[in-house]
Structure formats: C-alpha cells, structure tokens
Amino acid sequence: MQEQIINILADTTGRDAADFSDASQDLFTSGLLDSMATVSLLLGLQDEFGVQVPVSEFDRSQWNTIEKIEQRVKELQNA
C-alpha cells in the first residue's frame, strides 16, 4: 500500500518517488505537499483505494506522513 501511496504523491506533486522514501517525514513541513496537492492526493486515494475523505474533515496532523496516510486509508477501508 505504501508504494501505491508514494506513486500517488509523486503523480500529484510532479516529484520523483524517491523524494518520498522516508515514510515518517512530514510532507507539509518538508514542502513536498501543499494545500492544492492535498486535494489531488485525496482524489487519488479515493480512486485507488475507494475511500472518501471530505476535504472539510481533513486534519493535516492526521495525514502529514506516508505512514499516517496509510493508517488512515486502512481505517477508512475498514469502516
């Protein structure tokens, strides 16, 4: 699942997948993810994993690392 998330992030941001090699790195403070890319990320996760994340309910602190994104996606899939 992490590889799929990294690919979505790379596609969303136009960066190389290697930029996302540290799954615990804060994507926002590192500048790898911004608010516009976040919307694209959520749409990519919806398409890839079938999860719904309303932007209005998005809490940046719960989605700021690849590890947290993976955890949230799994929680949403099991909901």
All heavy atoms as a GROMACS GRO file, in nm:
protein
  616
    1MET      N    1   0.083  -0.119   0.000
    1MET     CA    2   0.000   0.000   0.000
    1MET      C    3   0.088   0.126   0.000
    1MET      O    4   0.053   0.223  -0.065
    1MET     CB    5  -0.094   0.000   0.120
    1MET     CG    6  -0.182   0.125   0.127
    1MET     SD    7  -0.296   0.131   0.265
    1MET     CE    8  -0.425   0.025   0.208
    2GLN      N    9   0.200   0.123   0.074
    2GLN     CA   10   0.287   0.240   0.077
    2GLN      C   11   0.337   0.278  -0.061
    2GLN      O   12   0.344   0.395  -0.095
    2GLN     CB   13   0.405   0.217   0.172
    2GLN     CG   14   0.384   0.276   0.307
    2GLN     CD   15   0.510   0.275   0.392
    2GLN    OE1   16   0.622   0.273   0.341
    2GLN    NE2   17   0.492   0.276   0.522
    3GLU      N   18   0.370   0.178  -0.140
    3GLU     CA   19   0.420   0.205  -0.275
    3GLU      C   20   0.314   0.275  -0.358
    3GLU      O   21   0.344   0.369  -0.433
    3GLU     CB   22   0.464   0.075  -0.342
    3GLU     CG   23   0.528   0.098  -0.477
    3GLU     CD   24   0.581  -0.030  -0.539
    3GLU    OE1   25   0.620  -0.122  -0.465
    3GLU    OE2   26   0.581  -0.038  -0.663
    4GLN      N   27   0.189   0.231  -0.344
    4GLN     CA   28   0.080   0.295  -0.417
    4GLN      C   29   0.062   0.440  -0.371
    4GLN      O   30   0.040   0.529  -0.452
    4GLN     CB   31  -0.050   0.218  -0.396
    4GLN     CG   32  -0.050   0.081  -0.462
    4GLN     CD   33  -0.164  -0.005  -0.411
    4GLN    OE1   34  -0.163  -0.045  -0.296
    4GLN    NE2   35  -0.261  -0.031  -0.497
    5ILE      N   36   0.072   0.463  -0.242
    5ILE     CA   37   0.059   0.599  -0.188
    5ILE      C   38   0.173   0.686  -0.238
    5ILE      O   39   0.151   0.801  -0.279
    5ILE     CB   40   0.054   0.596  -0.034
    5ILE    CG1   41  -0.075   0.529   0.014
    5ILE    CG2   42   0.067   0.737   0.024
    5ILE    CD1   43  -0.080   0.496   0.161
    6ILE      N   44   0.293   0.633  -0.239
    6ILE     CA   45   0.408   0.708  -0.290
    6ILE      C   46   0.389   0.743  -0.437
    6ILE      O   47   0.417   0.856  -0.479
    6ILE     CB   48   0.539   0.630  -0.268
    6ILE    CG1   49   0.573   0.627  -0.118
    6ILE    CG2   50   0.654   0.689  -0.350
    6ILE    CD1   51   0.685   0.533  -0.080
    7ASN      N   52   0.337   0.650  -0.515
    7ASN     CA   53   0.312   0.678  -0.656
    7ASN      C   54   0.207   0.787  -0.673
    7ASN      O   55   0.220   0.872  -0.762
    7ASN     CB   56   0.270   0.550  -0.729
    7ASN     CG   57   0.385   0.453  -0.746
    7ASN    OD1   58   0.501   0.492  -0.748
    7ASN    ND2   59   0.353   0.326  -0.756
    8ILE      N   60   0.103   0.784  -0.591
    8ILE     CA   61   0.001   0.889  -0.597
    8ILE      C   62   0.063   1.024  -0.561
    8ILE      O   63   0.037   1.125  -0.628
    8ILE     CB   64  -0.118   0.856  -0.503
    8ILE    CG1   65  -0.193   0.733  -0.554
    8ILE    CG2   66  -0.213   0.976  -0.491
    8ILE    CD1   67  -0.293   0.676  -0.455
    9LEU      N   68   0.144   1.026  -0.455
    9LEU     CA   69   0.211   1.150  -0.416
    9LEU      C   70   0.302   1.202  -0.526
    9LEU      O   71   0.305   1.322  -0.556
    9LEU     CB   72   0.290   1.129  -0.287
    9LEU     CG   73   0.210   1.122  -0.159
    9LEU    CD1   74   0.293   1.063  -0.045
    9LEU    CD2   75   0.159   1.261  -0.121
   10ALA      N   76   0.378   1.113  -0.588
   10ALA     CA   77   0.469   1.154  -0.695
   10ALA      C   78   0.390   1.210  -0.813
   10ALA      O   79   0.425   1.316  -0.868
   10ALA     CB   80   0.555   1.035  -0.739
   11ASP      N   81   0.282   1.143  -0.852
   11ASP     CA   82   0.198   1.191  -0.962
   11ASP      C   83   0.134   1.325  -0.927
   11ASP      O   84   0.127   1.416  -1.010
   11ASP     CB   85   0.088   1.090  -0.995
   11ASP     CG   86   0.142   0.965  -1.062
   11ASP    OD1   87   0.257   0.966  -1.110
   11ASP    OD2   88   0.068   0.865  -1.066
   12THR      N   89   0.088   1.337  -0.804
   12THR     CA   90   0.019   1.457  -0.758
   12THR      C   91   0.112   1.579  -0.755
   12THR      O   92   0.072   1.688  -0.791
   12THR     CB   93  -0.039   1.434  -0.616
   12THR    OG1   94  -0.136   1.329  -0.625
   12THR    CG2   95  -0.103   1.557  -0.560
   13THR      N   96   0.234   1.558  -0.710
   13THR     CA   97   0.326   1.670  -0.689
   13THR      C   98   0.422   1.692  -0.805
   13THR      O   99   0.489   1.794  -0.810
   13THR     CB  100   0.409   1.647  -0.562
   13THR    OG1  101   0.487   1.528  -0.578
   13THR    CG2  102   0.320   1.638  -0.439
   14GLY      N  103   0.431   1.594  -0.896
   14GLY     CA  104   0.526   1.605  -1.005
   14GLY      C  105   0.669   1.580  -0.962
   14GLY      O  106   0.764   1.610  -1.033
   15ARG      N  107   0.684   1.523  -0.844
   15ARG     CA  108   0.818   1.492  -0.791
   15ARG      C  109   0.852   1.346  -0.817
   15ARG      O  110   0.765   1.266  -0.849
   15ARG     CB  111   0.824   1.520  -0.642
   15ARG     CG  112   0.810   1.668  -0.608
   15ARG     CD  113   0.819   1.686  -0.458
   15ARG     NE  114   0.826   1.824  -0.421
   15ARG     CZ  115   0.940   1.892  -0.402
   15ARG    NH1  116   1.055   1.834  -0.418
   15ARG    NH2  117   0.936   2.019  -0.368
   16ASP      N  118   0.977   1.315  -0.797
   16ASP     CA  119   1.024   1.178  -0.811
   16ASP      C  120   0.980   1.097  -0.689
   16ASP      O  121   0.979   1.149  -0.577
   16ASP     CB  122   1.177   1.178  -0.822
   16ASP     CG  123   1.230   1.043  -0.861
   16ASP    OD1  124   1.238   1.015  -0.982
   16ASP    OD2  125   1.263   0.965  -0.769
   17ALA      N  126   0.947   0.971  -0.709
   17ALA     CA  127   0.905   0.884  -0.598
   17ALA      C  128   1.013   0.874  -0.490
   17ALA      O  129   0.982   0.859  -0.372
   17ALA     CB  130   0.869   0.746  -0.650
   18ALA      N  131   1.139   0.889  -0.528
   18ALA     CA  132   1.248   0.883  -0.431
   18ALA      C  133   1.241   0.994  -0.327
   18ALA      O  134   1.291   0.980  -0.216
   18ALA     CB  135   1.382   0.889  -0.503
   19ASP      N  136   1.175   1.105  -0.362
   19ASP     CA  137   1.158   1.215  -0.266
   19ASP      C  138   1.072   1.174  -0.147
   19ASP      O  139   1.071   1.242  -0.045
   19ASP     CB  140   1.094   1.336  -0.334
   19ASP     CG  141   1.186   1.401  -0.437
   19ASP    OD1  142   1.309   1.383  -0.427
   19ASP    OD2  143   1.134   1.470  -0.526
   20PHE      N  144   0.999   1.065  -0.163
   20PHE     CA  145   0.908   1.019  -0.059
   20PHE      C  146   0.956   0.891   0.008
   20PHE      O  147   0.877   0.813   0.060
   20PHE     CB  148   0.768   0.997  -0.120
   20PHE     CG  149   0.712   1.122  -0.183
   20PHE    CD1  150   0.722   1.141  -0.320
   20PHE    CD2  151   0.653   1.219  -0.106
   20PHE    CE1  152   0.672   1.256  -0.379
   20PHE    CE2  153   0.602   1.335  -0.163
   20PHE     CZ  154   0.612   1.352  -0.300
   21SER      N  155   1.086   0.869   0.007
   21SER     CA  156   1.142   0.744   0.059
   21SER      C  157   1.133   0.732   0.211
   21SER      O  158   1.134   0.622   0.264
   21SER     CB  159   1.287   0.728   0.014
   21SER     OG  160   1.365   0.836   0.063
   22ASP      N  161   1.124   0.844   0.281
   22ASP     CA  162   1.112   0.842   0.428
   22ASP      C  163   0.965   0.850   0.466
   22ASP      O  164   0.904   0.957   0.461
   22ASP     CB  165   1.190   0.959   0.488
   22ASP     CG  166   1.182   0.963   0.640
   22ASP    OD1  167   1.116   0.875   0.701
   22ASP    OD2  168   1.241   1.055   0.699
   23ALA      N  169   0.908   0.737   0.503
   23ALA     CA  170   0.764   0.729   0.530
   23ALA      C  171   0.722   0.806   0.654
   23ALA      O  172   0.603   0.830   0.675
   23ALA     CB  173   0.721   0.582   0.542
   24SER      N  174   0.818   0.847   0.737
   24SER     CA  175   0.784   0.921   0.859
   24SER      C  176   0.808   1.072   0.843
   24SER      O  177   0.783   1.149   0.935
   24SER     CB  178   0.863   0.868   0.978
   24SER     OG  179   1.002   0.887   0.957
   25GLN      N  180   0.855   1.113   0.727
   25GLN     CA  181   0.883   1.254   0.700
   25GLN      C  182   0.753   1.334   0.694
   25GLN      O  183   0.656   1.291   0.632
   25GLN     CB  184   0.956   1.264   0.566
   25GLN     CG  185   0.977   1.403   0.515
   25GLN     CD  186   1.053   1.402   0.384
   25GLN    OE1  187   1.158   1.460   0.375
   25GLN    NE2  188   1.000   1.334   0.285
   26ASP      N  189   0.751   1.452   0.756
   26ASP     CA  190   0.634   1.539   0.750
   26ASP      C  191   0.628   1.600   0.610
   26ASP      O  192   0.716   1.677   0.571
   26ASP     CB  193   0.642   1.648   0.856
   26ASP     CG  194   0.513   1.727   0.867
   26ASP    OD1  195   0.464   1.777   0.762
   26ASP    OD2  196   0.462   1.742   0.979
   27LEU      N  197   0.526   1.565   0.536
   27LEU     CA  198   0.514   1.606   0.397
   27LEU      C  199   0.487   1.756   0.381
   27LEU      O  200   0.522   1.815   0.280
   27LEU     CB  201   0.404   1.526   0.328
   27LEU     CG  202   0.427   1.374   0.326
   27LEU    CD1  203   0.302   1.303   0.279
   27LEU    CD2  204   0.547   1.338   0.239
   28PHE      N  205   0.423   1.815   0.482
   28PHE     CA  206   0.389   1.956   0.474
   28PHE      C  207   0.508   2.045   0.512
   28PHE      O  208   0.541   2.139   0.440
   28PHE     CB  209   0.267   1.987   0.561
   28PHE     CG  210   0.142   1.921   0.511
   28PHE    CD1  211   0.094   1.807   0.572
   28PHE    CD2  212   0.073   1.970   0.402
   28PHE    CE1  213  -0.021   1.745   0.526
   28PHE    CE2  214  -0.041   1.909   0.354
   28PHE     CZ  215  -0.089   1.795   0.417
   29THR      N  216   0.573   2.015   0.624
   29THR     CA  217   0.686   2.100   0.666
   29THR      C  218   0.807   2.084   0.573
   29THR      O  219   0.887   2.175   0.561
   29THR     CB  220   0.729   2.071   0.812
   29THR    OG1  221   0.767   1.935   0.825
   29THR    CG2  222   0.617   2.104   0.909
   30SER      N  223   0.816   1.969   0.507
   30SER     CA  224   0.926   1.948   0.413
   30SER      C  225   0.900   2.016   0.278
   30SER      O  226   0.989   2.022   0.194
   30SER     CB  227   0.948   1.798   0.390
   30SER     OG  228   0.836   1.743   0.323
   31GLY      N  229   0.777   2.063   0.259
   31GLY     CA  230   0.743   2.130   0.134
   31GLY      C  231   0.705   2.035   0.022
   31GLY      O  232   0.686   2.077  -0.092
   32LEU      N  233   0.694   1.907   0.051
   32LEU     CA  234   0.657   1.809  -0.052
   32LEU      C  235   0.508   1.811  -0.084
   32LEU      O  236   0.466   1.767  -0.190
   32LEU     CB  237   0.699   1.668  -0.008
   32LEU     CG  238   0.849   1.644  -0.002
   32LEU    CD1  239   0.879   1.509   0.062
   32LEU    CD2  240   0.910   1.650  -0.142
   33LEU      N  241   0.428   1.863   0.009
   33LEU     CA  242   0.283   1.864  -0.010
   33LEU      C  243   0.230   1.999   0.035
   33LEU      O  244   0.269   2.050   0.140
   33LEU     CB  245   0.221   1.751   0.073
   33LEU     CG  246   0.081   1.704   0.041
   33LEU    CD1  247   0.069   1.658  -0.104
   33LEU    CD2  248   0.041   1.591   0.134
   34ASP      N  249   0.141   2.056  -0.046
   34ASP     CA  250   0.076   2.181  -0.009
   34ASP      C  251  -0.075   2.162  -0.019
   34ASP      O  252  -0.123   2.053  -0.050
   34ASP     CB  253   0.124   2.297  -0.096
   34ASP     CG  254   0.095   2.278  -0.245
   34ASP    OD1  255   0.005   2.199  -0.281
   34ASP    OD2  256   0.162   2.342  -0.327
   35SER      N  257  -0.150   2.267   0.006
   35SER     CA  258  -0.296   2.253   0.011
   35SER      C  259  -0.356   2.212  -0.123
   35SER      O  260  -0.450   2.133  -0.127
   35SER     CB  261  -0.360   2.382   0.062
   35SER     OG  262  -0.324   2.491  -0.021
   36MET      N  263  -0.304   2.263  -0.232
   36MET     CA  264  -0.357   2.225  -0.364
   36MET      C  265  -0.327   2.078  -0.395
   36MET      O  266  -0.412   2.006  -0.444
   36MET     CB  267  -0.297   2.315  -0.474
   36MET     CG  268  -0.345   2.458  -0.466
   36MET     SD  269  -0.526   2.473  -0.480
   36MET     CE  270  -0.550   2.419  -0.647
   37ALA      N  271  -0.206   2.035  -0.364
   37ALA     CA  272  -0.170   1.896  -0.388
   37ALA      C  273  -0.248   1.803  -0.296
   37ALA      O  274  -0.273   1.688  -0.333
   37ALA     CB  275  -0.020   1.877  -0.369
   38THR      N  276  -0.288   1.852  -0.179
   38THR     CA  277  -0.364   1.770  -0.086
   38THR      C  278  -0.497   1.727  -0.146
   38THR      O  279  -0.538   1.612  -0.134
   38THR     CB  280  -0.388   1.845   0.047
   38THR    OG1  281  -0.262   1.874   0.106
   38THR    CG2  282  -0.471   1.764   0.143
   39VAL      N  283  -0.563   1.818  -0.213
   39VAL     CA  284  -0.691   1.786  -0.277
   39VAL      C  285  -0.670   1.678  -0.383
   39VAL      O  286  -0.745   1.580  -0.389
   39VAL     CB  287  -0.756   1.912  -0.339
   39VAL    CG1  288  -0.881   1.876  -0.417
   39VAL    CG2  289  -0.788   2.014  -0.230
   40SER      N  290  -0.566   1.692  -0.462
   40SER     CA  291  -0.534   1.590  -0.564
   40SER      C  292  -0.499   1.456  -0.499
   40SER      O  293  -0.537   1.351  -0.550
   40SER     CB  294  -0.419   1.637  -0.652
   40SER     OG  295  -0.456   1.750  -0.725
   41LEU      N  296  -0.426   1.463  -0.388
   41LEU     CA  297  -0.392   1.340  -0.315
   41LEU      C  298  -0.519   1.269  -0.269
   41LEU      O  299  -0.533   1.148  -0.287
   41LEU     CB  300  -0.304   1.373  -0.194
   41LEU     CG  301  -0.282   1.259  -0.094
   41LEU    CD1  302  -0.206   1.143  -0.157
   41LEU    CD2  303  -0.212   1.309   0.031
   42LEU      N  304  -0.610   1.342  -0.210
   42LEU     CA  305  -0.734   1.281  -0.161
   42LEU      C  306  -0.814   1.220  -0.275
   42LEU      O  307  -0.871   1.111  -0.260
   42LEU     CB  308  -0.818   1.384  -0.085
   42LEU     CG  309  -0.754   1.437   0.044
   42LEU    CD1  310  -0.843   1.543   0.108
   42LEU    CD2  311  -0.723   1.326   0.142
   43LEU      N  312  -0.818   1.286  -0.389
   43LEU     CA  313  -0.887   1.229  -0.505
   43LEU      C  314  -0.815   1.103  -0.554
   43LEU      O  315  -0.881   1.005  -0.592
   43LEU     CB  316  -0.895   1.332  -0.617
   43LEU     CG  317  -0.987   1.452  -0.590
   43LEU    CD1  318  -0.973   1.555  -0.701
   43LEU    CD2  319  -1.131   1.407  -0.575
   44GLY      N  320  -0.684   1.104  -0.553
   44GLY     CA  321  -0.607   0.986  -0.593
   44GLY      C  322  -0.630   0.869  -0.499
   44GLY      O  323  -0.645   0.754  -0.544
   45LEU      N  324  -0.637   0.897  -0.368
   45LEU     CA  325  -0.664   0.791  -0.270
   45LEU      C  326  -0.805   0.736  -0.290
   45LEU      O  327  -0.828   0.616  -0.278
   45LEU     CB  328  -0.647   0.844  -0.128
   45LEU     CG  329  -0.505   0.885  -0.088
   45LEU    CD1  330  -0.506   0.953   0.048
   45LEU    CD2  331  -0.412   0.765  -0.087
   46GLN      N  332  -0.897   0.825  -0.321
   46GLN     CA  333  -1.036   0.782  -0.346
   46GLN      C  334  -1.040   0.688  -0.467
   46GLN      O  335  -1.103   0.582  -0.461
   46GLN     CB  336  -1.121   0.905  -0.372
   46GLN     CG  337  -1.266   0.874  -0.404
   46GLN     CD  338  -1.347   1.001  -0.426
   46GLN    OE1  339  -1.330   1.099  -0.355
   46GLN    NE2  340  -1.434   0.999  -0.524
   47ASP      N  341  -0.973   0.726  -0.573
   47ASP     CA  342  -0.973   0.642  -0.694
   47ASP      C  343  -0.902   0.509  -0.672
   47ASP      O  344  -0.949   0.404  -0.715
   47ASP     CB  345  -0.905   0.716  -0.810
   47ASP     CG  346  -0.986   0.834  -0.860
   47ASP    OD1  347  -1.106   0.844  -0.828
   47ASP    OD2  348  -0.929   0.920  -0.931
   48GLU      N  349  -0.787   0.513  -0.605
   48GLU     CA  350  -0.704   0.394  -0.588
   48GLU      C  351  -0.760   0.297  -0.484
   48GLU      O  352  -0.757   0.176  -0.503
   48GLU     CB  353  -0.562   0.435  -0.549
   48GLU     CG  354  -0.465   0.320  -0.534
   48GLU     CD  355  -0.424   0.258  -0.666
   48GLU    OE1  356  -0.432   0.325  -0.771
   48GLU    OE2  357  -0.385   0.140  -0.665
   49PHE      N  358  -0.811   0.352  -0.373
   49PHE     CA  359  -0.849   0.267  -0.260
   49PHE      C  360  -0.999   0.269  -0.228
   49PHE      O  361  -1.044   0.198  -0.139
   49PHE     CB  362  -0.771   0.306  -0.134
   49PHE     CG  363  -0.622   0.295  -0.151
   49PHE    CD1  364  -0.543   0.408  -0.161
   49PHE    CD2  365  -0.561   0.171  -0.157
   49PHE    CE1  366  -0.406   0.398  -0.176
   49PHE    CE2  367  -0.423   0.159  -0.173
   49PHE     CZ  368  -0.345   0.273  -0.183
   50GLY      N  369  -1.075   0.353  -0.298
   50GLY     CA  370  -1.218   0.358  -0.275
   50GLY      C  371  -1.259   0.418  -0.141
   50GLY      O  372  -1.362   0.381  -0.085
   51VAL      N  373  -1.177   0.511  -0.090
   51VAL     CA  374  -1.209   0.574   0.039
   51VAL      C  375  -1.254   0.718   0.014
   51VAL      O  376  -1.207   0.784  -0.078
   51VAL     CB  377  -1.089   0.572   0.136
   51VAL    CG1  378  -1.053   0.429   0.173
   51VAL    CG2  379  -0.969   0.643   0.079
   52GLN      N  380  -1.344   0.765   0.097
   52GLN     CA  381  -1.396   0.901   0.089
   52GLN      C  382  -1.339   0.983   0.204
   52GLN      O  383  -1.356   0.947   0.319
   52GLN     CB  384  -1.548   0.901   0.098
   52GLN     CG  385  -1.618   0.826  -0.013
   52GLN     CD  386  -1.614   0.903  -0.145
   52GLN    OE1  387  -1.611   1.024  -0.146
   52GLN    NE2  388  -1.613   0.829  -0.254
   53VAL      N  389  -1.273   1.092   0.170
   53VAL     CA  390  -1.220   1.183   0.272
   53VAL      C  391  -1.267   1.324   0.236
   53VAL      O  392  -1.207   1.390   0.152
   53VAL     CB  393  -1.066   1.182   0.277
   53VAL    CG1  394  -1.016   1.270   0.390
   53VAL    CG2  395  -1.012   1.041   0.291
   54PRO      N  396  -1.377   1.368   0.296
   54PRO     CA  397  -1.423   1.504   0.267
   54PRO      C  398  -1.316   1.606   0.307
   54PRO      O  399  -1.258   1.597   0.416
   54PRO     CB  400  -1.547   1.520   0.354
   54PRO     CG  401  -1.590   1.381   0.386
   54PRO     CD  402  -1.464   1.298   0.388
   55VAL      N  403  -1.286   1.699   0.219
   55VAL     CA  404  -1.183   1.799   0.246
   55VAL      C  405  -1.217   1.876   0.374
   55VAL      O  406  -1.129   1.912   0.451
   55VAL     CB  407  -1.167   1.895   0.126
   55VAL    CG1  408  -1.070   2.006   0.156
   55VAL    CG2  409  -1.124   1.818   0.003
   56SER      N  410  -1.346   1.896   0.400
   56SER     CA  411  -1.387   1.970   0.520
   56SER      C  412  -1.352   1.896   0.649
   56SER      O  413  -1.341   1.957   0.755
   56SER     CB  414  -1.537   1.997   0.516
   56SER     OG  415  -1.608   1.874   0.511
   57GLU      N  416  -1.333   1.765   0.641
   57GLU     CA  417  -1.298   1.685   0.759
   57GLU      C  418  -1.150   1.649   0.763
   57GLU      O  419  -1.106   1.575   0.849
   57GLU     CB  420  -1.381   1.557   0.761
   57GLU     CG  421  -1.530   1.582   0.777
   57GLU     CD  422  -1.612   1.455   0.772
   57GLU    OE1  423  -1.555   1.345   0.791
   57GLU    OE2  424  -1.733   1.466   0.749
   58PHE      N  425  -1.074   1.703   0.670
   58PHE     CA  426  -0.932   1.674   0.661
   58PHE      C  427  -0.856   1.743   0.773
   58PHE      O  428  -0.864   1.865   0.789
   58PHE     CB  429  -0.878   1.719   0.525
   58PHE     CG  430  -0.732   1.695   0.506
   58PHE    CD1  431  -0.686   1.571   0.467
   58PHE    CD2  432  -0.640   1.797   0.527
   58PHE    CE1  433  -0.550   1.549   0.447
   58PHE    CE2  434  -0.504   1.776   0.509
   58PHE     CZ  435  -0.461   1.652   0.469
   59ASP      N  436  -0.784   1.667   0.853
   59ASP     CA  437  -0.700   1.720   0.959
   59ASP      C  438  -0.555   1.694   0.920
   59ASP      O  439  -0.510   1.579   0.920
   59ASP     CB  440  -0.734   1.653   1.093
   59ASP     CG  441  -0.652   1.704   1.209
   59ASP    OD1  442  -0.552   1.777   1.187
   59ASP    OD2  443  -0.686   1.671   1.323
   60ARG      N  444  -0.485   1.799   0.888
   60ARG     CA  445  -0.348   1.789   0.838
   60ARG      C  446  -0.258   1.703   0.927
   60ARG      O  447  -0.174   1.628   0.878
   60ARG     CB  448  -0.293   1.931   0.828
   60ARG     CG  449  -0.170   1.947   0.752
   60ARG     CD  450  -0.134   2.096   0.750
   60ARG     NE  451  -0.046   2.122   0.639
   60ARG     CZ  452   0.000   2.239   0.608
   60ARG    NH1  453  -0.037   2.345   0.677
   60ARG    NH2  454   0.080   2.254   0.507
   61SER      N  455  -0.276   1.712   1.058
   61SER     CA  456  -0.190   1.638   1.150
   61SER      C  457  -0.212   1.487   1.142
   61SER      O  458  -0.127   1.410   1.185
   61SER     CB  459  -0.210   1.686   1.294
   61SER     OG  460  -0.340   1.653   1.338
   62GLN      N  461  -0.325   1.444   1.087
   62GLN     CA  462  -0.353   1.301   1.072
   62GLN      C  463  -0.310   1.247   0.936
   62GLN      O  464  -0.319   1.128   0.911
   62GLN     CB  465  -0.502   1.274   1.092
   62GLN     CG  466  -0.551   1.304   1.231
   62GLN     CD  467  -0.700   1.277   1.245
   62GLN    OE1  468  -0.773   1.268   1.146
   62GLN    NE2  469  -0.746   1.265   1.367
   63TRP      N  470  -0.264   1.335   0.848
   63TRP     CA  471  -0.230   1.296   0.711
   63TRP      C  472  -0.092   1.349   0.670
   63TRP      O  473  -0.064   1.357   0.551
   63TRP     CB  474  -0.334   1.351   0.614
   63TRP     CG  475  -0.470   1.294   0.633
   63TRP    CD1  476  -0.565   1.335   0.722
   63TRP    CD2  477  -0.527   1.184   0.563
   63TRP    NE1  478  -0.677   1.257   0.710
   63TRP    CE2  479  -0.658   1.164   0.613
   63TRP    CE3  480  -0.481   1.100   0.462
   63TRP    CZ2  481  -0.741   1.064   0.566
   63TRP    CZ3  482  -0.564   1.002   0.414
   63TRP    CH2  483  -0.693   0.984   0.466
   64ASN      N  484  -0.005   1.385   0.764
   64ASN     CA  485   0.118   1.455   0.728
   64ASN      C  486   0.238   1.365   0.698
   64ASN      O  487   0.343   1.415   0.662
   64ASN     CB  488   0.154   1.559   0.834
   64ASN     CG  489   0.181   1.498   0.970
   64ASN    OD1  490   0.141   1.385   0.997
   64ASN    ND2  491   0.247   1.573   1.055
   65THR      N  492   0.223   1.234   0.713
   65THR     CA  493   0.331   1.142   0.675
   65THR      C  494   0.272   1.027   0.593
   65THR      O  495   0.151   1.001   0.600
   65THR     CB  496   0.403   1.081   0.798
   65THR    OG1  497   0.315   0.992   0.865
   65THR    CG2  498   0.453   1.190   0.893
   66ILE      N  499   0.355   0.960   0.522
   66ILE     CA  500   0.309   0.844   0.444
   66ILE      C  501   0.255   0.737   0.538
   66ILE      O  502   0.154   0.674   0.509
   66ILE     CB  503   0.421   0.792   0.353
   66ILE    CG1  504   0.452   0.896   0.246
   66ILE    CG2  505   0.383   0.658   0.291
   66ILE    CD1  506   0.577   0.869   0.165
   67GLU      N  507   0.323   0.719   0.651
   67GLU     CA  508   0.276   0.620   0.750
   67GLU      C  509   0.134   0.653   0.797
   67GLU      O  510   0.050   0.564   0.809
   67GLU     CB  511   0.371   0.616   0.869
   67GLU     CG  512   0.507   0.559   0.837
   67GLU     CD  513   0.609   0.579   0.947
   67GLU    OE1  514   0.590   0.668   1.033
   67GLU    OE2  515   0.708   0.505   0.948
   68LYS      N  516   0.109   0.780   0.825
   68LYS     CA  517  -0.024   0.820   0.872
   68LYS      C  518  -0.128   0.809   0.761
   68LYS      O  519  -0.242   0.771   0.786
   68LYS     CB  520  -0.020   0.963   0.927
   68LYS     CG  521   0.052   0.974   1.059
   68LYS     CD  522   0.051   1.117   1.109
   68LYS     CE  523   0.126   1.132   1.240
   68LYS     NZ  524   0.126   1.274   1.285
   69ILE      N  525  -0.089   0.842   0.639
   69ILE     CA  526  -0.181   0.828   0.526
   69ILE      C  527  -0.222   0.682   0.512
   69ILE      O  528  -0.340   0.650   0.497
   69ILE     CB  529  -0.118   0.881   0.395
   69ILE    CG1  530  -0.096   1.032   0.405
   69ILE    CG2  531  -0.204   0.844   0.275
   69ILE    CD1  532  -0.011   1.090   0.293
   70GLU      N  533  -0.124   0.593   0.519
   70GLU     CA  534  -0.153   0.450   0.508
   70GLU      C  535  -0.246   0.405   0.620
   70GLU      O  536  -0.344   0.333   0.596
   70GLU     CB  537  -0.023   0.370   0.512
   70GLU     CG  538  -0.044   0.221   0.499
   70GLU     CD  539   0.085   0.142   0.501
   70GLU    OE1  540   0.189   0.194   0.544
   70GLU    OE2  541   0.081   0.025   0.459
   71GLN      N  542  -0.220   0.449   0.741
   71GLN     CA  543  -0.304   0.412   0.855
   71GLN      C  544  -0.447   0.463   0.837
   71GLN      O  545  -0.542   0.388   0.859
   71GLN     CB  546  -0.244   0.471   0.983
   71GLN     CG  547  -0.326   0.442   1.107
   71GLN     CD  548  -0.267   0.509   1.230
   71GLN    OE1  549  -0.153   0.557   1.231
   71GLN    NE2  550  -0.345   0.515   1.335
   72ARG      N  551  -0.462   0.588   0.794
   72ARG     CA  552  -0.595   0.646   0.776
   72ARG      C  553  -0.671   0.573   0.664
   72ARG      O  554  -0.790   0.546   0.676
   72ARG     CB  555  -0.587   0.795   0.747
   72ARG     CG  556  -0.537   0.879   0.862
   72ARG     CD  557  -0.635   0.886   0.978
   72ARG     NE  558  -0.755   0.953   0.936
   72ARG     CZ  559  -0.879   0.918   0.971
   72ARG    NH1  560  -0.899   0.818   1.051
   72ARG    NH2  561  -0.982   0.984   0.926
   73VAL      N  562  -0.602   0.541   0.555
   73VAL     CA  563  -0.667   0.470   0.444
   73VAL      C  564  -0.718   0.334   0.492
   73VAL      O  565  -0.831   0.296   0.463
   73VAL     CB  566  -0.572   0.457   0.324
   73VAL    CG1  567  -0.627   0.359   0.220
   73VAL    CG2  568  -0.547   0.593   0.259
   74LYS      N  569  -0.634   0.264   0.567
   74LYS     CA  570  -0.677   0.133   0.619
   74LYS      C  571  -0.797   0.147   0.711
   74LYS      O  572  -0.890   0.065   0.705
   74LYS     CB  573  -0.562   0.066   0.693
   74LYS     CG  574  -0.454   0.013   0.600
   74LYS     CD  575  -0.338  -0.050   0.678
   74LYS     CE  576  -0.232  -0.103   0.584
   74LYS     NZ  577  -0.117  -0.158   0.656
   75GLU      N  578  -0.796   0.249   0.797
   75GLU     CA  579  -0.911   0.272   0.885
   75GLU      C  580  -1.038   0.301   0.805
   75GLU      O  581  -1.144   0.249   0.836
   75GLU     CB  582  -0.882   0.391   0.979
   75GLU     CG  583  -0.779   0.362   1.085
   75GLU     CD  584  -0.735   0.486   1.162
   75GLU    OE1  585  -0.788   0.597   1.134
   75GLU    OE2  586  -0.647   0.473   1.248
   76LEU      N  587  -1.026   0.382   0.702
   76LEU     CA  588  -1.142   0.416   0.619
   76LEU      C  589  -1.192   0.296   0.540
   76LEU      O  590  -1.312   0.281   0.518
   76LEU     CB  591  -1.108   0.532   0.527
   76LEU     CG  592  -1.089   0.667   0.597
   76LEU    CD1  593  -1.026   0.768   0.501
   76LEU    CD2  594  -1.220   0.719   0.651
   77GLN      N  595  -1.102   0.210   0.497
   77GLN     CA  596  -1.142   0.089   0.424
   77GLN      C  597  -1.218  -0.007   0.515
   77GLN      O  598  -1.304  -0.080   0.470
   77GLN     CB  599  -1.020   0.017   0.366
   77GLN     CG  600  -0.961   0.086   0.248
   77GLN     CD  601  -0.840   0.014   0.193
   77GLN    OE1  602  -0.759  -0.040   0.269
   77GLN    NE2  603  -0.824   0.014   0.062
   78ASN      N  604  -1.183  -0.007   0.643
   78ASN     CA  605  -1.246  -0.099   0.737
   78ASN      C  606  -1.370  -0.040   0.804
   78ASN      O  607  -1.433  -0.108   0.885
   78ASN     CB  608  -1.145  -0.143   0.844
   78ASN     CG  609  -1.034  -0.227   0.785
   78ASN    OD1  610  -1.056  -0.302   0.692
   78ASN    ND2  611  -0.914  -0.211   0.836
   79ALA      N  612  -1.400   0.084   0.774
   79ALA     CA  613  -1.515   0.150   0.839
   79ALA      C  614  -1.646   0.103   0.780
   79ALA      O  615  -1.658   0.053   0.675
   79ALA     CB  616  -1.502   0.302   0.824
   0.00000   0.00000   0.00000
